[in-house]
Amino acid sequence: MRGTRNSPRDGLEIRALDPDDACVPGGAAPTQRPGFPLLTPEELERRREQDDSYWVALPVLEEFGEQLAYAQSVLAFFDASGCMLFLGGDPQTTARLAEISFCPGASWGEELGGERRQAATSGRSAVETCASEHLVAAGQSWFHSAAPVVAPRSGEVLGSVDVTGPKNANRAQCVVAARAIARVVDERLRSIRLVLEQAVEDAFRSVPASADLLFAVDGRGGVLAVNEPARRRLSIHGREIPLPVREALGAALRPRTGALAGELVVDWPGLTDKVTLLMSVVRYEGSAVGAVVQVRPALSAGPRARARAPSVASARYDFQQILGQSEAVLQAIALARVASRNELPVVLLGESGTGKEMFAQAIHSASTRADGPFIAVNCGCIPAALLEAELFGYEAGTFTGGRRQGNAGKFEEASGGTVFLDEVSELSPQAQTALLRVLQEREVVRLGGSSPRPVDIRIIAASNKSLADEIRAGRFRADLFFRLHVLSILVPPLRARPSDVRPLAHTFLREAEGEVGCAALALSDAALHALEEHDWPGNVRELRNVILRAAATASGLVIEVEDLPEEVRRPPGPPAPSPSSVPSSAPPRSEPLDREALVRALNASSWNIARTAEALGVSRMTLYRWLHKHDIERV
């Protein structure tokens, strides 16, 4: 006879089996039951590799298995189908149970107390079974207690924990142990799932807002986030997507089933045509943990077309777009190409408007990180109180009005790519200390948090100030300077590369034609001469703006001097030099000076370019051309 009674313990069901009650199929005597087929070691290993919950539970199982050995009991872990993946505990009990194939690799989904196993995997909190003639070996009887392991959020049963011991064991303790171990595993699953889901949600939030249909999924294809266009067009309610789509995404994200697919063509219920899912895989510690998915009509891509998956940010420039043939620019480009072939930190030095960010993007585009994000942060235009949160992120509850779930910083968003820190000299002392840790340890700690998060980034910094002067003034850390200043590249100002003014002006004019809606524009010789004579304190950025303004306001197709801004077309008109300031051996200023005369003039004014040009009666641009011609520079 089989009796059932309800336990006062929460959710616990106790079943007692009579000794005469056969528990094997067909009513065969327990001693005559055939051996169960076992998985080969290779098949068992593959089964374990494909079961994420097993690897999460393994440390817990090993620890509690050692403790149960003292009670002559064993601890087993079964997957959702009833296949045993782990067995630990008392060696003697393990040996006896092995005689009836109660060992890793055996399937007990139906045979072993089918009702008990079904109850454990149906979501009940615990089940205990006592039988004196099932699982017998040399007349030994056993007591069993099982508790399910369930997935967070979905409640899906992932497996069960089984405590097996002699029938005279303390049953209450066995039940409590099974339930406690299962709950520890549940909590580990929940904690790890939260971390992985946060990584996917951060990647989704970093995608620029657009009208594209976007949603994010975890490693099993479950929806974690969805934008409003996708919610409306695809009728996504809550976090549910059609089961076939979810299974297809989960299979594509499971690395052991094949290569991670970047594009899937699926049938979406409710839509007449097939749709293409473009997957941008999110990785955590090298493993695929989810994806940001963009939905497009399948027919629009063509049979062989491959559209790029959404990216958080990307570089727009490469070395081909850096214009200039002067020696100063070519040297800077050559050094930047060297920097693109390694992972060392880079500091770009130069005045504002010289194109430091273009150099940074070109280095990123030519590096092995080209497929990763490129995120630029101007440290000088973000308030100091907000800059640290912007760079390092913050935990939930750190700020009033902040995101409820916290927020990832730029360093986390750029993992796998490059962070460009413009005006790095403006970092606060606290931010400099945190940045030094990022460079040294390759990890970041969010504001309000304590646990470090690993990041895989390359830092390219830029400054229009002398970092050495900032160190002497006590505004910049010397140790941070030495960590950053591995490769230093000087981006020359436009006045030091006068031969590049004319080709740059023509290039900017071609670009301006599209913006002002006028074609076949040209620059007169007089206008070009005025551009070449200007000092360009705003560098390349100023030249671009001058050309755009002239293209928009010119009365004809040819831009004359009169069409240029007043500060550009006005001649320098320096006062005549005093006799005492001009070297006696200097030739008339209408003729180029020789090298020795130029050096004497520079020494006389302590190498002050403005005073030297004024003393010689020439513009600073002319003086720069003479210095460039004679290859003169101050060491």
Beta strands, then each sheet from edge to edge (+ up, - down):
strand 1: 2-6
strand 2: 12-17
strand 3: 74-79
strand 4: 84-89
strand 5: 126-131
strand 6: 142-150
strand 7: 157-166
strand 8: 213-218
strand 9: 223-226
strand 10: 263-266
strand 11: 275-284
strand 12: 287-297
strand 13: 346-349
strand 14: 374-378
strand 15: 418-422
strand 16: 443-444
strand 17: 453-454
strand 18: 458-463
strand 19: 487-490
strand 20: 522-523
strand 21: 558-559
sheet 1: 1+ 2- 5- 6+ 7- 3+ 4-
sheet 2: 9+ 8- 12+ 11- 10+
sheet 3: 14+ 15+ 18+ 13+ 19+
sheet 4: 16+ 17-
sheet 5: 20+ 21+
end
